[in-house]
Amino acid sequence: MWRFTRGARLALPAAERFGSYIRGAPAAELSLFLFHDALTDDAPLAGAGCGRPPTGRLPGQNHHRRYRRRGPAAEAAPTDTASVPTPADGITPALLARHIEVLASDEYQGRRPFTAGEDKATAYLAAEFKKLGLKPGPNGTYFQPVPLVEIAGRPDSVATVAGNGKSLALKYRTDFMFLTEREKPTVEIKDSPLVFAGYGVTAPEYKWDDYAGLDVKGKTVVVLINDPGNAGNDTTMFQGKAMTYYGRWGYKYEEAARHGATGLLIIHDTKPASYPWTVVQSSNGGAKLHPTTPDHGASKVALEGWMTLDAAKRIFAAAGQNYDALYAAANQRGFKGKALGLNLTTTLHNKITYKTSKNVVAVLPGATRPKEYILYSAHWDHLGIGPAVKGDSIYNGALDNASGCAGLLAIATAFEQAKEKPQRSIVFLAVTGEEQGLLGSDYYAQHPLFPVANTVADINMDELLAFGPMRDVTITGYGQSDLDDYARAAAKEQSRYVIPYQHPETGSFYRSDHFSFAKVGIPALYASGSFESRLHGKAFAEKEREDFEANNYHQPSDQYNPAWDLRGAAQDARLMFRIGQKLAVETTFPQWKPSSEFRAVRLKSRPQ
């Protein structure tokens, strides 16, 4: 899952573009589960995530001693509350484990686009789809080309901030991470004045403008992470604790560019960011992928960067300002930004490579309405090979997101093996570049292989959980569309309940590929069990999530562990299958709720 979401702006007026979001959490599940007191078997169902990541553990970590751990090899035969076997029964922990183990193996080198890992991963997915008898895309192949540019940027090891008779030397990786989207071998920032602009937000519908009266042309803007509603308890400020799109870093870079800034630096703070500095380092070091643009990135800010909170406090002190006082002021209406009287100097040295990555697509044609499409999505890419951590430099991405691809293949298997074929076509889409900014899904949404107006829904999978069966189905973006009702019905078959994601302040709605499809009006669902373990309760689930976030997310330690309990992942995949199965026999199209900012986009392509 991509925590640094670069959101393209919605083609809507501001008030429609960034209305209220009720954020949620990772993937969902479906099957009728028969849970005995001891619960040692996976009870598949009658029915048949980079949100907060479902978590797993590292090989060799002997946690989970509190319950009997059951790996796929020990999996008992499924027992179902239904008397008749269902297609969902074939979605088992063992099947998921088989695909995860392959896709997350060292042989696949972390599945970074433009590497041998991409070739292996996409070939594996295409071969599995073909083996199932699924059809290729309309271009006659299982691949959709996605043109990208890779910028391997390396800033100077030290950046200088000087002025007011003082000079600070900031260290690369320790104090800052700098990037550029300018397609140039060298990008030089020389004596660029620093300006503090609060959150860097211009939001007319919230009567908020951090750039009001502030001249930032040719300057480098320094801003806070998240949005003004996140800091306090005022629920009338933006969306309160729930992050809006204005809190995303992609928006902040774009807004700074619209005001003519040379650069923008975001002050990292772990709590409002919802990820530690190590994630900033791993996500922004080395080569980055971007969509190709006609102006070769000239319309972007020249410098996109992050700095630690400690570095920011030193800069503010050198400017004769108190960080805490300015932070408090920036959270009040009417805040006016100010020049810091300091200049930034740094240089980025870039290697520019133009290449074509690929999405993988396969189709199960509908029996009676083949030109109506239900889309299942998951990203195949991860971070590849990077800085070594404890001697390991391969960022395998087992949960993020070999697990989602495994779910995609398992659901495809269930549909293909079902006696009753879907009336609508089922499209399976494994996308590239999610970790770099939802690039593959955004490209598909802008260059669809099947008409957006005829696409019924997107069901997205990113980070299927690995700590056993769950009681909940947590929905990211709960309250946005009718798909909540489909998830609720499927969850009921599993004796589970549906809830909104419990930490909307993290902005999880913008962090996976469903967002790309929502932006063009396709109702999208991103859900999973993540809140309450059926075996160990809520505290256990929270501990597992937090452990993954702190220790394994975007780290080499996110690798396949045969001791994982993938029963919850199988639940979620069955849930997704069941939802698609129901949509596939209906004639209606699920709708966005009247309060959703995506409703207007949908109505343009598919009027009611």
N, C-alpha and C positions, 0 to 999 in steps of 0.2 A: 504494500500500500504506500501511496505517495503522500508524505506529510507536507511537502512543499508545493501545494497545488497552484499552478499557474492558471488562473481562470480566465478564459476569453470572455469578454463582456457580452452579455446577452443583448440581442438586438431589440431592446425594449426601452421605454422611458425609464428614468432612474427609479421612480417609485415602483414600477412594475418589476424592474430588473432585480432589485435587491430587497424584496419584502421580507416578511418574517419567515424564518426557518425553524422547524422543530427538528433538531439534529438527532441522529441515532447512532447505532453501533453496527457492527459487522454482520455477516451473512445469516440466512434463516434455515429452518429445517422442516422436513416433512416425512412422516411415517407414523403409523399407529404403534406406539411404544407400550409394551406391557412391562411394567417395572415391578419386579419382585423386591422384597425387602433387602435381599442381599445384592440384587442387580449385578449378576455376573455375566449375563448374556445381552447381546444387542438384540432388541426386540423390534424388528423392522415393522413397518407400518402398513396400516391399511391404506394409507394414502400413498401414495408414493409421493472479504475484506478485501506502503503503503500508509474510517470508523475506529472504535477501540479495537485493537487487534486481539483476536483470540490468542491465547498464549500457549507456548510449549516450552520444553526444557532441553537443555543441552545433553548430548550423549555423555554418559558417565555421571550425570548428576542424579544422585539417589534420593530424589525428593518423592513426594506422593507416597510416603510410607503408610499414610493413614488409611489407604484402601488398597484393595487387591488390584494391581495394575495388570491390564490385559492388553497385550499387543495383538496385531492382526493375526499372527501365526496361531495364537491360542483362541481365536474367535470361534465361538460355538455356532451351531446352525441357527439361523434366524427363527425366532418364534413370533408369530403375528397374532394380534387379536382378531384379525379377520380369518374366516374359515377358508377363503380362497386365496391362493398366492397372488400377489400383485407385481407389476413390473418393478416397483420400487424395491422389492426384496433383493434385487441384484445389486443395489447400491450399498456396498458393505465396507467396513473399515479396511478389509484386506485389499479390495479393489482400489480404494483411494491410496492406501500405502504403497501399492505397486507402482502407481503413476508418480507419486511424490518422490519415492526413492530414486526413480530414474531421472526425473527432471531436476532434482536437487543434488544429484551426484556431482562429485568433483569433475567428472568428465565433461559436464556441461558448463563449467567455468563461470558459474554465476549468471548465465543467460543474459549478458549485456548485449544490447543491439550492436550490430556491426562487428561482431566477433564470431569465432567458431562456435561459441555457445549459442548464439542466435541460430546458426545453421542447424545445429543438432536439435535444439528445442522445437523449432518450427517444422523440421522434417519429421520429428517424432509425432507431433500433434497431427500433422497432415496424414501420416501413415496410419495412425490410430483411427482417424475419421474415415479414411478410405477403407480400412479393414472392417469397419462397421457397416459399410455400404452406403454411407452418406455421400451426397452429390457435392461437387466443387461449386464455387461461386459462379456467377453469370459470365465471368471472363474465361471460364473453362479450366481454371486452376483452383487450388486450395489457398492461394495467396493473393492478398491485395497489397500492391506496392505502396510504401509510405515514404515519400522523399523527405529527407532531413539533412541538417547540417550539424556536424560535430565540431565543437570548439573546445580544444584541449588547452585551457588557459592556465598559466602559471604566473601569479603576481610576484612582484619583488618580495623577498623574504621579510623585508621591513617596509612599512608604510610610515610616512612622516606627517605629523600634525603639528603645525607651528603657528605662532602668533602671540600677541600680548607679551612678547619677550620670553616666551617659553617654547619648548620643543619636546614632543613626545615621539618615541619610536615604538610603533605597534608591530607585533610579531605575527606573521602568517600562521594560521591554525590555532595559535594560542590566544590571540586577541581578535583576529578577523578572518573572514572568508570572503574573497572577492571573485566576481565573475563578470562576464560581458556577453551580450548577444550581438555585438558588432562583429561583422565578419571581416576582421582586419588582423594582420599578423601582430601588430602592436597597437595597444590602446594606452595612451599616456594621459594621466590626470595630473596636471601641474598647477599647484597653488589654487586649487578649487575651494572657494569659501564654503565653510560649513554653516548650514542653517537648520535650526531645530523647528520642525513643523508638527509637533504633537503626534497624532496618529497618521498624518499624511492622508487625510480623508476629505473628500468633497462629496457631501451627501445631502442634496437639496431636500429630500423627503424627510430627513431627520433634522433639518435646519442646522446643518453643521458644515463648516468649511475651514479646515486648518490652513488653507492657502490664502484666505482672505487677506488682502493688503500685503502679501508677502511676495517679494520678487526673488524667484529662485532660478532665473535663466542663467545657465552657465555655472550653476552652483551645485553642491552636493547636499542633499537633504538628509537629515537624521530624523528618524521616526521611531515610535514605540510599536511593539508587536501587538496584534489583535485590534480591537476597536474600543471606543469609549465606554460602551455598555458593560464590558468585561470587568472593569476595575472596581466598581462599586456595587451597591445593592439597589440602585435606582432602576426598577424594571421598565421605566418609561424612556430610559436612555438607550437608543437604538433598540436592540431586542434583549436588553438585560444581559444576563450571563451567556445567552446563546449567541455565538459568534455569527455575524453577518458576513457577506462577501467582502465588505469593506475591511474586515480584519485579515484577509488573506494577503500574503506577500506579493502574489502576482498582480493583484489590483493595485497595491501601493507602488510597484514599479511603473505600471502603466499610467497611473495618475501623475506621478512625478514627471514622466516623459511628456504628458499633455501640457504640463506647466513649463516645459522647456528646461528642466533640470539636466545637469550633466550626469549626476549619479544619485543613488539613494542607498542609505545604510540603515538597516533595521537593527534595533537594540534587542538582543536576545534575552529573554527572561523565561526560565523553565516553566513556571506555573502558567502564565497566560499563553505560552507557546504550546504547552502540553508535550514537549519533548526536550531532552537535554542537549547541551552543546555538542556532544558527540554525534548526535544525529545531524546537526548542521554541518559538522566536519565531513561525515561520510557521504552526505547527500550533495555536497558542493565542492568536493575535492576532485581533481582530475578533469577528464573530458565530460562535457555536457552536450546533450542533444537539444536541438531547437527546430521548429518548423522553418523551412526556407521561406524567405520573403523577397519580394521584388526589389526592395531597397537595401537588401543585405544587412538588415538590422539597424539602419541609420536612424529610424524613427524611435528606437529604443533608447533608454538612458545608457550612457557609455559604461557606467559602473553599477553593477548590482551587488550589494554586499550585506554582510552581517557582522556585527561586533558583539563581544561579550558585554554583559552588564558591568563588569569591573572596568573594562576598557572605556565604556561610555562614561562612567563616573569620573575616571581620570581626565577624560577630555572636557567634561563639564567643569571640573575643578580648575583646569588650566584656563578655561574661558571665564573664570570668576563666577561661575554659577553653581548652585546647589542642585544636584540631580533630583533629590526627593521633592524639593520645592517645585521644580519645573514639571515633574511627573504629576504632582497634585494639581497644578494649574492646568495642565493639558487635559485633565479629566473634567474640566468645568466648561460650560457653554460660554462662548465669547472669547475663548483663549486666543491669544495672538502669538504667532510664532516669532522667533527672533534670530538674528544673525549671532553666531558665537564668537566672531572675531578671530577665528582660527582657519587655516587653510590646509587642505589635504593634498599630498603628493604621493603618487604611486604609479606603477606601470604594469600592465598585463601583457604577457608574451603568449601569443596564441598560435596553435596549429589548426588550420581550417581544413576540414574534410567533408566533401559532399558525397553522401551515400544514400542508398535506398534500403530501408528496413522493410518489414512486412508484417501485416496482420494475417492470421490464419482463419479461414472461413469454410464452413461446411453446412450443408442444407439437407434437411429431411423434408421433401415436398409435401404439402398438404393434400389430402385426398380430394376435397371438394372446393376449398378456397385457397389455392396455392399462392395467390397474390396478396394474401394477408400474412404478416410475419410476426412471430414471437422470437425475440432476440435473447439469447443467453450470452453473457460476456464474462471474461476473466482476462487479466493481463499475464502474459507469459514471461515478461522481462524482469530482471533484477539488476543488481549493481555490478556484477562481474567480478573482476579481480582488483583489489584495492589495497590500502595500507594494512599491513599485517597486525593482527591482534592476537597475542599469545601464540605467535608462530603460525597463524592461519591467515592467509590473504584471500581466500575464495569466499565471496559473499553468496552462499548457496541459495538463499531465499526459499527455504523449504515451506514455511507457512506463508511467506510473502513472495511469490504467490504460486508456487508449485501446487499448493493445496487447492487453490481456486481452479487451476487448470485440471487437476485430478477430478474435481467436482464436475467440471464441464464435460470431461470424457465419460464419467460415470452416468451422468444424466443422459448424454447422447446414447450410451449403451442401453439404458432403460427404455428410452423412446423407440429405439430400433428394435428391441426385443418384444415390445408390447404387441399383442395380437391386434388391438384396435389402433389403427393409425390416426394421427391427428388430422383434423379437417383443415387447419391452417398450417402453413409451413413453419418449421422450427429452424432457426438460424443459430449456429454455434460460432461465436467469434472470440478468438484469442488474440488480444491486441498487444502491440509493441509500445514501448516508451511511456508506460504509466509512471514509472519511477522518476522520469525526467519531466513530468508535467502533463500526464494524460494525453500524450501525443498521438498514439495510435487510435484511441477511441475518438478523439477530437477530429482526426483526419477522416475516420469513417463517417462521423456525424455530418461533416461538411462535404464528403464525397461518398454518399451511401451507395452500396451495391444494390440495395433494395429500397424502394421509396419510403421516406420518413413518414409520409401521411398514411401509409398502409402498414406501418410497424405498430403492432398492438401494444407492446411493452418491452422494456429491457429488464432482465433479471440478472443482477451482477453478483459475482462471487469474488471476494478478496479476503484472504486469510481465514480459512476454515479452522475452527478451534481444535485443540489437541489435548483437552483435559476432561474428557468424558461427557456424558449426556447432561443436558440442561433442561431446566423447567421453563425458561423464558424464550421468547423470540423478540429480540430487540431490534427495532426498525430505525435506521438512519433516515431522518427526514419524515418521521411519522406525522401524519396529518396532511401530507401533500396531495395524495391521490387515492383513487378507489382501490389501488393495489393493497392498501392496508387491510381491506376487508377480505381479500383473497388470502393474505397471510394469516389473518385471524382464523378463518375457516380451516386452513391447513393445520395451523397450530392446535386447534381444538381436537383434530383427529389424533394428535400426538399427546393429548392431555397437557398442553402447554398454554401459556398465556402470552399476550403481546403487550409490549411496553415501548414508549419512546426511549431513545438513547439517553442515559442518565447524565451525560457530561456534554451538553450542547455547546459549552464554551470552547471546546476543542475544534469546532468547525469541521467535524468529520464528514459532513455532507459533501464537501468540496474535495475530498481526498481520494476518491476512487472513480472508476470510469463511468459509473452511472450518471455522474454530473454532466459529462459530455453529451449524453443522450437527452438528459433533461433540458439542457440548454436549447436544443432544437425542437423541444415539445413532446418527446416520447416519454410517457409515464415510466418511471424507473423505480425499481425496488432494490434496496440494499439492506439486508437483515441477517441476523444470526442469534443463536443463543450465546450470551456472554455475561449475563447478570447474575444468574442463580444456578449453581450446580445442583443437579438432582441428588447427588450423593452427599455433598458436603456444604451446601448452602451458599449464601451470598458472599460471606467474608472470604471463603476459599476462592470463589471465582474472581473477586476483586484482587486478591493477592496474586493469583496467576496472571491476570491481565497486567498488573503493575510490574511484575517480575519480567514479563516478556518485553514490555515497553522500556524498562530500564536497562536490561542486560542483553537482550537478543535482537531487538528490532533494528534492522539495517546494520547488523553486525555479522561477522563470519559464523557466529554461534547459532544463527538461524539455519540449522541443518537437520536433515532427517534423523529421527531417533526411533528405532524399532520398538522402544518401550512406550511410545505415545499411545494414549487412549483416544482413538479416532472415532469412537461411537458417536460423539457429538457432531463431528464433521459429517458422518454418514446421515445423522438426523437432518442436518441442515440441507444436505444435497437432496435427500428425499423430499424435504419440504419444498425446495425449489422446483423439483420435478413435478410435484403434485400441483403447484400453482400453475405451471406452464401447461400441464395436462388439462386443467380445467379451462384455461384461456383458449386452448386449442380446439375445443368443441363448441365454444360459444360463438354467437354472431355479433355481440356487442363489443365496444371498445371501452376499456377503463378510461376514466376522465381525471384530470387534475381537479382538485377542490377549488371552489370559487376564490379562496384566499391565496391560492398558490401563484407565485410570480411566473410560473411556467405555463399557466393556463392560456394566457393571451397568445403565446407563441404557437401552442397547439391549435388554437382556433383559427389561426391564419392558414395553417397547412391542412387542417381537417375541421371545417366548420361543423357545428352540431346541427 
